[in-house]
């Protein structure tokens, strides 16, 4: 499995798409789309696109670790 191409948080784009989420978490693209549609995941629908604000994504990850 291919790892993330990002070396640190600052390299992430302001808004993450499913491909970014896939790469960061090391999951499949279909799993990334499923996750982005889950209640409680910080995604935003803009037209037909689903994006995730990078700051909210980071907070979501922290919340998952602290459960």
C-alpha positions in Angstrom: 0.0 0.0 0.0 1.3 3.4 -0.9 1.8 5.8 2.0 0.9 9.5 2.3 2.8 11.9 0.1 2.6 14.6 2.7 5.5 15.0 5.1 3.9 17.5 7.5 0.7 19.2 8.3 1.7 22.5 6.6 1.9 20.7 3.2 -1.8 19.8 3.2 -4.2 21.9 1.1 -6.6 24.2 2.9 -9.5 22.0 1.8 -9.0 18.2 1.5 -10.8 16.1 -1.1 -11.4 12.3 -1.0 -8.0 11.6 -2.6 -6.2 13.6 0.1 -8.2 11.8 2.9 -7.3 8.5 1.3 -3.6 9.3 1.1 -3.4 10.7 4.6 -5.3 7.9 6.3 -3.9 5.1 4.1 -7.4 3.9 3.2 -9.1 3.1 -0.1 -10.9 5.8 -2.1 -14.3 4.2 -1.5 -13.6 4.1 2.3 -12.6 7.8 2.1 -15.9 8.7 0.5 -17.9 6.6 3.0 -16.0 8.3 5.9 -16.7 11.7 4.4 -20.4 11.0 4.3 -20.6 9.8 8.0 -22.4 12.0 10.6 -19.8 13.7 12.8 -17.1 13.8 10.1 -16.2 17.4 9.2 -17.1 17.4 5.5 -18.7 20.2 3.5 -20.7 19.7 0.3 -20.0 22.3 -2.3 -22.2 21.5 -5.3 -21.3 17.9 -6.2 -18.0 18.1 -4.3 -17.4 17.0 -0.8 -14.4 18.6 0.9 -12.9 18.7 4.4 -11.4 21.8 5.9 -7.9 20.9 7.0 -8.3 22.4 10.5 -11.5 20.5 11.1 -9.9 17.3 9.9 -7.0 17.7 12.3 -9.5 18.3 15.2 -11.5 15.2 14.1 -8.3 13.1 14.2 -7.4 14.4 17.7 -10.9 13.6 18.9 -10.6 10.0 17.6 -7.3 9.5 19.3 -8.7 10.8 22.6 -11.8 8.6 22.7 
